[in-house]
Amino acid sequence: MDIADIPTSPTSLSEHVYMTLKRKILKGDLPPGYRLIVLDIAKTFDVSQAPVREALERLKQEGLIVGRMNKGSAVSEITLKEIRDIYELRQLIEGHALREAMKALNAEDIGRLERILANMKLAVDENDSYRLVELDMQFHGYFYLRSGNALFLDIWNSIKTKIMRFITVTNQDHAGYSIPNSHAELLDVIKTGDADMAAEKIVRGLDFYKNYTG
């Protein structure tokens, strides 16, 4: 792990450890079952154990790691049933969230979504799979945000990390610009103002992930 240029404050140290470990888990560099030993991590990052424990607690709250009796922490498993449950939930609420968001979207919002798409293509060009997933989450999360429904947004924030972990794997089945292009097609429909068509498109687009068996 690269520990160059680590900030000096405890909060920043904890954030650095957290983000580095999170990226490695989401990219699959730290596979399910991988043990995370506080002392070993502290040595790797050349920090005390306190920021490491803070970082691990955050990862545990997000469901990325689990505690094991007398064995410290380990990267959590992710099952196909869990993924199906998450995507079934998304199909139930995301179309409605988009319909509600479209009542509020303005030119500034469309511009923001277009910038996300441009950055998605840039992430593909730079072969930055983690950044591509982050931007994917920003794109979809924007509909929950603009829906005006705080509960929808809370649900999205609670499942987002697990979705990121899953699609980092499934994105390997989508070459080139297929992912940003599919999002661009959705945005084109949104621009027409046809909320029913946009909602149907976003829901059907989730079928691949809900039925994934890889």
Protein Blocks (a to p, Z undefined) as FASTA:
>chain_A
ZZehiafbfklmmmmmmmmmmmmmmnomagghiacdfklmmmmnopafklmmmmmmmmmm
nopaccdehkapadddddfklmmmmmmmmmmmmmmmmmmmmmmocfklmmmmmmmmmmmm
mmmmnopaklmmmmmmmmmmmmmmmnopaklmmmmmmmmmmmmmmmmmmmmmpghjllmm
mmmmmmmmmmnopaklmmmmmmmmmmmmmmpcZZ
